[in-house]
Amino acid sequence: MAGQEEFARRQRVLSEFGDFVLDHDDVEEVLNEACRLIAEALDADLAKVLEIERGTNTALVRAGVGWRPGIVGHERVSLIERSSEAFAIERTEPVISNDIAHEDRFAFPSFLRDHGVVAVVNVPILLPGREPFGVLQVDATEPRRFDQEDVEFIKTYAMVLGPVIDRLKTAAALRETDERLRLIVENARAYVMVVTDADDRITDWLGGSEKILGWSSSEMIGKPADIIFTEEDRVAGMPTKELSEARDHGTAPDVRWHRRKDGTRVFLDGQTIALKDRAGKLRGYLKIGKDVTERLRVQTALRETEERLRQFGEASQDILWMRDAEKLQWQYLTPAFEAVYGLSREDAMSGDDFRNWLDLIVPEDREAAIAATDRVRGGEHVTFDYRIRRPSDGSIRWLRDTDFPITDAAGEVTLIAGVGHDMTELRETELRLHVLMEGIPQLVWRAVGEGDWTWSSPQWSEYTGLTPEQSTGYGWLDAFHPDDRVAVRGAWGDAPRRSGFDVEARICCAAKREYRWFQTRASPVRDEAGSIVEWLGTSTDVNDIRELQERQQVLVAELQHRTRNLMGVVRSISDKTARASDGLPDFRVRFRERLDALSRVQGLLSRLNEHDRVTFDELIGAELAALDGAADRVGLAGPHGVRLRSSTVQTLALALHELATNAVKYGALGQPQGRLQISWKLEPNGPGDCPWLHVDWREMGVTMPPAGSKPTGGGQGRELIERALPYQLKAKTTFELGADGVHCTISLPVSAARSSQEAADV
Amino acid sequence: MSERSLRDCRVLVVEDEFMLADDLQNELQDVGAIVLGPVGVLVAAIALIQAEERIDGAVLDANLGGELVYPAADLLIERGVPIVFTTGYDASAIPSRFSAVARCDKPVRINALLQAIGRAMHG
């Protein structure tokens, strides 16, 4: 039936298909076009391509023309039982069923009948190597006889189709692989990826190479790859060694600093891979490496930090330590441990070192140490004090530990750590201070604010009878004299401004029930900012000093009084001497003698101690000794040691001086035959219940001046005896000019024998 | 002026040192005053004050051989008798109640004392 015209049409179909294939590389598209053209060429309504699905014994309708939606790309036919397709594939021959309704060799899928298919031709499609791809099927909806020419055409067509499919599928697979590689390479921005040829010239500059190293792909293609090595590595021949190792072992580690375009450095962690083809021939190299500069920097910084911390720990005088929280074994212990404990770390960390450590602690403190450790394990920060006994010398050391837990990311305590501080010196200083504060004779106390006592020493309690509890706050004020309390409180009010507290006040001595004067002082203790933290105070007994001062004041006043009186006496003597003198030379002699007498008595008085008294024999002896040798005509008779009242000595001495002077000038001591007898006696119980001294001055053998003449010597001696002594000394005196000389008696009260009375007789 | 003003005035002299008392007595007598005393002990001074109906003025030594003259001074002030202290002490040693009393330091300058006692007696 096929004529010349029919043949030409089929040739044109093949040619059109050939054109189409040249312009298209999508398998679906090409197969659909193939179906359309063959259906057109054979005047069939329907055509399709079935592709064998590996491993399932089914074939998928891959392409087709004339089918309703839901068939192409979805419908499958079984290749197992009575399958015309399987039969064709197996025979590699076309199979024709001109009327499927009456075909008893094969069973046909239902969708063929649904489309009204009556006749079917199956032609196997073979890929190069005769591998079956599937079947090209032409379906007719009207009864039809496919003749040999039709079958040959379809067979030719299917033979063209095989290689076309093969080519398209291979191209598609390649494209996919290429795409995947491209995606990998383009997205590996964190990696330097450099491909080189066998001479190590760069052919591909991939991944993060540009980003990490700075050069662009166009700058680098064709360049030798060792450009990215550092100068020193190039000098050391590292690029060559690396390539050589990669050639020998397939890969070579490439973990080192590399050079960037701007001259800075980047640390790459990667390797160089030798690329060889299947025959083992070297095609080139792949260098791939990750930029770990930052990680390296962090690691280095971390290592440096750790090293610094370690050095801190090594240098610390305090003991730094760490234990695992579970078994409590030391994981870290600084050298200070050895100095404090007197034990090597090696010894301390052998065996169960927690148990060993507890054994070093004195038994009384062990419980506390265990309890503290448990609390730290429970997550607390704990500070506690304990004592250890050094095994080396048995000495005790006081330690203060400040311990804390270290937790992991989940918040579990995994380590406990602490700082141990040796407080022994401090404790000893405190102890010494304590001994000092309680040992000194002062009453010691501490206070805050304006006299709010916080502590008082045992001496305070012992002296005042107030317990420390009674004395705190303002209780101490009760020990002070009621009259002094206002002054004491007032001094506290001024204390902060004056930066000191100082007051003299009376404090009651509980044992003697008497008040004694105390100087109470306090100094502020300041913090670093200069604020007053507390006051340290002492109260010192100044009672004796005050009494001495008071007596001294009395004595000074007395001295002033006496001195001024003496000046008055001197003036008076001078006046009287002047009145009685014959001219200045006479005045000089007389006045000097009287001053000398006054000086002698002052000399006697000034040599005295508090309870000493000038005795009468001393006084008369001193006066006679001043008479320049005339004393050998003087008879003395009387007891030694008659003690004169000090207030009487001066006037008595002046009176005796006048008597003696007159005796030398006009009386017994001035005339060859004259004699002087001085006798005295003590009357122990005289008038006024006190001892009296009776003195008898008798001159004999003196040629007296005629009666009625002017009294010799101005009468000053007589005046002193008759008036001054009675007035001033309560003395009883007589004075008479006898026929052969002066006779004078003086009786005066004197000081009692050594007794308490003397002190009053000033 | 003081001579005239002290004439026939009865002036008590209390002074334990005889020579000073004697000098003072003479000086007062020289200006026409009538001297009561002198006395050198406190009891004698008090006895004299109580015995004398008329005392126009008094010169009192503050320290009488260790005894203080103040009880006598109090008596005189009570009677309205003007007084002058003679003393070797500092002013501070004299009780404050006598702060208005004139004071002559020893050794006494006699003219100054006469003026002081004159002022005390005649305002």
Interface residues (C-beta under 8 A of the other chain):
Chain A: A557 E558 Q560 H561 R562 T563 R564 N565 M567 G568 V569 V570 R571 S572 I573 D575 K576 S647 T651 L720 R723 A724 Y727 Q728 A760 V762
Chain B: D16 E17 F18 M19 L20 A21 D22 D23 P38 G40 A62 N63 G65 G66 T87 G88 Y89 D90 A93 D105 K106 P107 V108
